[in-house]
Amino acid sequence: MDQQTSYESAYAELQKIAREIETETVSVDVLAERVKRAAELISFCQDKLRKTEMEVSKIIEQMEKR
């Protein structure tokens, strides 16, 4: 995943993959590929959320010190 990927676009792609799997519109031939991509997207989103949480916590700490 590159640095330009946004949380929103990754999450939207993840939702699309989930819908394909749930509605069984994904071919068995590409199922493993989709599941692998979903795992990558989940990891990316979790990392982005952790980093954002840390940044927000730092900002709040700085504001409380003033």
C-alpha positions in Angstrom: 0.0 0.0 0.0 1.5 3.4 -0.9 1.6 6.6 1.1 -1.0 8.2 -1.1 -3.7 5.7 -0.1 -6.3 7.3 2.2 -8.2 5.6 5.0 -11.4 6.3 3.2 -10.4 4.7 -0.1 -9.0 1.6 1.7 -12.1 1.3 3.7 -14.3 1.6 0.7 -12.4 -1.1 -1.2 -12.6 -3.3 1.9 -16.4 -2.8 2.0 -16.6 -3.7 -1.7 -14.7 -6.9 -1.2 -16.8 -7.8 1.8 -20.0 -7.3 -0.3 -18.6 -9.4 -3.1 -17.8 -12.3 -0.7 -21.1 -12.0 1.2 -23.2 -12.0 -2.0 -21.0 -14.7 -3.5 -20.4 -12.5 -6.6 -16.7 -13.2 -6.3 -15.4 -16.1 -8.4 -13.9 -19.1 -6.5 -10.8 -18.5 -8.8 -10.1 -15.1 -7.2 -11.5 -15.7 -3.7 -8.1 -16.2 -2.1 -6.8 -13.1 -3.9 -9.7 -11.0 -2.5 -9.2 -12.4 1.0 -5.5 -11.5 0.9 -6.2 -8.0 -0.4 -8.8 -7.6 2.4 -6.2 -8.6 5.0 -3.8 -6.0 3.6 -6.5 -3.3 3.7 -7.5 -4.2 7.3 -3.9 -4.0 8.4 -3.5 -0.6 6.6 -6.7 0.8 8.2 -5.7 -0.4 11.7 -2.2 1.1 11.3 -3.8 4.4 10.1 -6.2 4.5 13.1 -3.4 3.8 15.6 -1.2 6.6 14.2 -4.1 9.0 14.2 -5.0 8.1 17.8 -1.4 8.7 18.8 -1.3 12.1 17.0 -4.6 13.2 18.6 -3.4 12.1 22.0 -0.2 14.2 21.6 -2.2 17.2 20.5 -4.5 16.9 23.5 -1.5 16.5 25.9 0.1 19.7 24.4 -3.2 21.6 24.8 -3.6 20.5 28.4 0.0 21.8 29.2 -0.9 25.3 28.1 
